[in-house]
Amino acid sequence: MNNIFDRTIGRLEGFINFRSKRHEVLVSNVSNIDTPGYKPADVKFEDEMKAARLRLARTSEKHLRGRREGQNFTITPEEGSLSLEKSMTDLAENHLMHNAAVEMLARKFKSLQTVLKETR
């Protein structure tokens, strides 16, 4: 992305992509709930942070260490049985987080549009 924009747009794009992929995995879990031997899966946010190559500054020894490696998020199998209630809760949470990220991205573009209109 061009340097004219800050990193927010790229990070929101990565977050939306992560939420979209997680939606696919969660829907697959729900659709295969009655399939014998099906192992539920999930996409972890930790892996998305690696993909975004976020560098977290530690200002205290009590802070968690940040990681920079990784290219993409991964789908990991989950232990235990698949619960419809948990799957639907995860799906609803993921949907809300996706919509929040889309809204933040829309507001970012709206603020850029406002700046461009004011400079005319």
N, C-alpha and C positions, 0 to 999 in steps of 0.2 A: 504494500500500500504506500502511496505517496507520503512523504514526510510532512505534507501540509496538515495532515490530520494527526491527532495524538494517538497514543496506543489504545485508547478506550474502544475505538471502533473495531480494531482487530481482536481485542480480547473478548468483546461482546460477540463478535462473529464466531470465535472459537467456542464460547460458552453455548451459543445457540446450536452450533453443530453437535456439540456434546449432548445437549438435551434432546435433539432430534434423534441421534443414534440411540440414546437411552430409551426413548419412547418406542423405537422399533423393538428393542430387546424386551421391554416390559410387556408390550402387546403380544409378542411371541410367547412369553411366559403364560399370559392369561389364555391365549388361544390353545395352548398345549397342556392346560391344567389336568385334563383327563387322560393324557397320553401316558401309557405305562412306561416307566423307565426314563421319563423326561427329566432332565436336570435343569432347574431354573438358572438363569444367568443374570448378571447385572454389569453395568459400566460404572467404574469408580471415578469420582471427581479427582482424586489424587493423580490418576493417570492423565487427566485433562490438564492439570496444572503442569505436569511434566511436558506435555505437548506444547503448551503456551510458552514454555521456557521462562517461567516467572522466577525471578530472583528475589528471595525474601531476605530482607535485612534483619539481622539479629541484634537488637539493642540490649538484650539481657540474656544471661545464660539460661533463664527459664523458658525462653522462646524455643519453639520447635525449629529444627534445621530445615532450610529450604533445599530443594533439589532443582537442577537445571536440565538434566538429561531426559531423553525420551523424544519420540517423534509423534506419537498418536496415543489415544486412549485405547484400552483393551477391554474385551468382554471376558469377564471371569465367572466361572461357575460358582454357585452358592451352595453351601451345605444345608442339609435339612429338607423338609418337605415343602411343597409349594402351597401357599395359602391364598385363596381368592381374596380375602379381606386385605391382607398385606399387599398383594399385587395391585389391587385397585387403589389402595392408599398411596403406594409408590407412584402409580400412574398419575393420580390426581396431583401429587406434590410436584412431579416432574412437569406436568402441564402448566401449573402455576409459575414455576421457575422459568420455563420457556417463555411464557407470556410476559413475565416481568422483564426478561432480557430483551425481548422484542420491543417492549415499550421504552426501555432505556435507550435502545438504539434509535428508535423513532424520535425521541426527544433530542438526542444528540444531533441528528440530521436537521431537525427543526431549528435548533439553536444555530447551526451552521447556515441554514437558509436565512435566518433573521440577520446574522452578521453580513451576509452577502447583500441582502436588500438594503441594509443601512449604509453600505459603502458606495452605493450608486450615486 
